[in-house]
Amino acid sequence: MTARIAVPSVDSSVGMKLLPTVLSTIAGSTDAICFLGLGGLFTAHITGNLVVLAAHVVSGGAEQMDVFRKIAPLHTAQPPYNLFEREAEQAVLPYCLRHGVATLTYGALCRGLLSGRMRADTRFAGDDLRRTDPKFRPPRYAQYLRAVDAIGHLAQERFGKSVLALAIRWVLDQPGVHVALWGARSPEQVNPVDEAIGWSLDAAAKQAVDVILRETVTDPVGPEFMAPPAGGVGVPGAPRATA
């Protein structure tokens, strides 16, 4: 079980003092509530995940992982990461690489931008987060679509692959990345998995991608719109962590 949460800004010294109380409160109340709510089904197996969330709440960035590792082993982290949104390269991925923490990056297709299926007239309805993400609004949306089109041509000409496959492969070929996650709403959307494995991007291809982005996306936006902040505070798009 994993979860993405907004991370309030809390002084790390305060966080360390609060951590034991927060962990104990969440663990105990979770077991009791779930036991009663599920008709006597014992659900302590999910407590460990909520304990990690508590550690996540009292700090932020790679520092929160350092705080948690003082309490218990940390096995995985889930930062948002794709070829458009690379903030994880600044701290989270290097930290995980240094400390042997497996990374399961999410958002590999950047909310569908890198699927190759979006067009200029694509519309987003209801509570779709893309309605407020500047990447999907003018003038940036057109820039990102041009980038996807150019990367798609590169993928086909150089490797005989789709833009989706190249986007997944790009994530998997980055240092410190173990898994690239993306959402699928139907079985058909999982089919491209086979196209993304069994090959790698060379240095020249990675450089070509960077050149395309510099030439097409003049005002890039990060992963801060991956999820709405809780209660108006926090850092949307912050790394997930699992014990």
C-alpha positions, -999 to 999 in steps of 0.1 A, spaced: 0 0 0 13 34 -9 0 69 -7 8 104 -18 4 132 7 10 169 10 40 176 32 36 206 56 66 226 63 77 218 99 110 225 116 130 192 116 138 195 154 101 198 162 94 169 138 118 146 156 102 154 190 67 148 176 76 117 156 72 91 184 38 105 195 25 108 159 36 72 151 20 57 182 -12 76 177 -16 67 141 -7 30 146 -30 25 175 -60 43 162 -56 27 128 -57 -8 142 -87 -1 164 -108 18 138 -102 -8 111 -109 -37 135 -143 -22 144 -151 -9 109 -144 -41 91 -163 -64 114 -134 -78 134 -109 -81 105 -74 -75 118 -57 -50 96 -24 -43 114 -6 -50 82 -14 -15 69 -1 2 100 35 2 87 25 22 57 7 48 79 38 50 101 58 60 71 32 86 62 35 101 97 73 103 92 66 119 58 43 145 74 68 159 99 95 168 74 100 173 37 121 164 6 151 141 10 154 152 46 122 134 56 138 101 45 169 109 66 146 115 96 127 83 90 159 62 86 168 72 122 137 54 134 134 23 110 147 10 77 135 27 46 131 5 16 114 25 -12 106 60 -23 82 72 -50 91 106 -64 72 120 -94 96 118 -123 95 119 -161 114 135 -189 94 168 -185 96 169 -146 131 162 -133 131 177 -98 138 143 -83 173 145 -98 182 173 -74 180 154 -41 157 124 -40 173 102 -66 209 109 -55 199 102 -19 183 69 -28 212 59 -49 236 67 -20 216 48 6 204 18 -14 168 29 -13 148 15 -43 129 41 -63 95 35 -78 90 67 -98 55 77 -107 40 99 -133 62 85 -161 38 97 -188 33 132 -172 -5 128 -169 -8 114 -204 12 141 -221 38 115 -232 12 89 -243 12 104 -278 -26 105 -278 -32 141 -267 -41 168 -292 -46 205 -292 -84 201 -289 -82 176 -260 -104 188 -232 -104 180 -195 -136 179 -175 -148 176 -139 -121 174 -112 -93 164 -136 -62 180 -122 -50 189 -157 -76 216 -158 -54 237 -134 -19 223 -144 -2 251 -165 13 224 -187 -22 217 -201 -31 254 -205 -21 279 -231 5 289 -240 25 260 -225 2 232 -237 12 239 -273 48 239 -264 46 205 -247 27 190 -276 54 202 -300 80 185 -277 60 153 -277 57 153 -315 94 159 -319 103 132 -294 79 108 -311 97 113 -344 130 107 -327 117 75 -311 104 62 -344 134 71 -365 161 61 -341 145 30 -324 113 22 -342 94 28 -310 65 50 -299 69 82 -279 53 64 -249 79 36 -250 107 61 -252 93 81 -223 92 49 -201 126 38 -213 141 73 -206 129 70 -169 142 35 -165 176 44 -179 182 71 -154 207 64 -125 189 53 -93 156 45 -109 142 9 -104 106 12 -115 86 35 -137 49 37 -128 21 51 -149 -17 49 -145 -38 27 -167 -76 28 -169 -81 -3 -192 -61 -35 -199 -52 -21 -234 -33 7 -218 -9 -18 -203 1 -33 -237 30 -8 -243 49 -25 -215 65 -49 -239 76 -21 -262 95 -4 -234 117 -33 -223 146 -51 -238 165 -20 -251 181 12 -238 186 48 -248 222 57 -257 238 90 -246 232 106 -280 194 99 -278 193 113 -243 211 144 -255 187 147 -284 157 147 -260 173 175 -240 179 195 -271 142 191 -281 130 202 -247 152 233 -247 140 243 -282 103 237 -276 94 242 -239 106 277 -231 88 279 -197 87 245 -181 66 236 -151 75 210 -124 54 183 -107 39 206 -82 4 201 -98 5 163 -95 -20 165 -66 -38 193 -48 -23 204 -14 -41 192 17 -59 220 34 -40 246 13 -6 237 27 21 213 18 41 204 -12 21 186 -39 40 161 -59 63 153 -30 80 118 -28 60 89 -15 78 65 8 71 29 19 86 8 46 
